[in-house]
């Protein structure tokens, strides 16, 4: 099995050295960077499976880097930062990060979170023989390609967490799902997961399901959670 490639963007020399060693010891290939220019160079060197991105960087910070990455790529991103408030985590999610880990973090937790995000990748769903394609309200979902097409046929870019959330809704249409259960079912692994965390993901997914002027089929059930109101057909 080919090792996953991780790009680590961290300007602290000692932490960067320790983290590179940790990831390599756990079977990952690692390219490290200390700044925005070095990160772009690392990305140009070849495909990456995941980016571990420090928020506080010299020059262009991790927040702005995440915005720039999300313009063209859905590569999974895990933020690491000394700023661990709920507001910071929510901002990271709104920008399209897949997870947010506050410093100081344990070595085991970082590795566990990287593996959890990577498990959301294409192979996890390609091995699920029970669901290959699904359709609702003219939208088309491919679980093998992890792809969403709008009624007009345009491909809609989704982050890994957004696609997993959509897969959960499509898998349980017209049923009310509580927030905690939604986190569990969608395999979302967010530091200190909260109602606000899942609300942010739902809000992002709703916006993307509003393409072509369509009304998103995600209904808020006050005090409980959400319901996917569309009828779903499967191939």
Secondary structure as GFF3:
##gff-version 3
##sequence-region A 1 235
A	DSSP	beta_strand	5	9	.	.	.	ID=ss1
A	DSSP	alpha_helix	13	25	.	.	.	ID=ss2
A	DSSP	beta_strand	29	33	.	.	.	ID=ss3
A	DSSP	alpha_helix	36	44	.	.	.	ID=ss4
A	DSSP	beta_strand	50	54	.	.	.	ID=ss5
A	DSSP	alpha_helix	62	70	.	.	.	ID=ss6
A	DSSP	beta_strand	76	81	.	.	.	ID=ss7
A	DSSP	alpha_helix	86	94	.	.	.	ID=ss8
A	DSSP	beta_strand	99	102	.	.	.	ID=ss9
A	DSSP	alpha_helix	107	118	.	.	.	ID=ss10
A	DSSP	alpha_helix	122	126	.	.	.	ID=ss11
A	DSSP	beta_strand	133	136	.	.	.	ID=ss12
A	DSSP	beta_strand	139	142	.	.	.	ID=ss13
A	DSSP	beta_strand	147	149	.	.	.	ID=ss14
A	DSSP	beta_strand	155	156	.	.	.	ID=ss15
A	DSSP	alpha_helix	160	171	.	.	.	ID=ss16
A	DSSP	beta_strand	176	178	.	.	.	ID=ss17
A	DSSP	alpha_helix	179	185	.	.	.	ID=ss18
A	DSSP	alpha_helix	195	208	.	.	.	ID=ss19
A	DSSP	three_ten_helix	211	213	.	.	.	ID=ss20
A	DSSP	beta_strand	218	221	.	.	.	ID=ss21
A	DSSP	beta_strand	225	228	.	.	.	ID=ss22
A	DSSP	beta_strand	233	234	.	.	.	ID=ss23
###
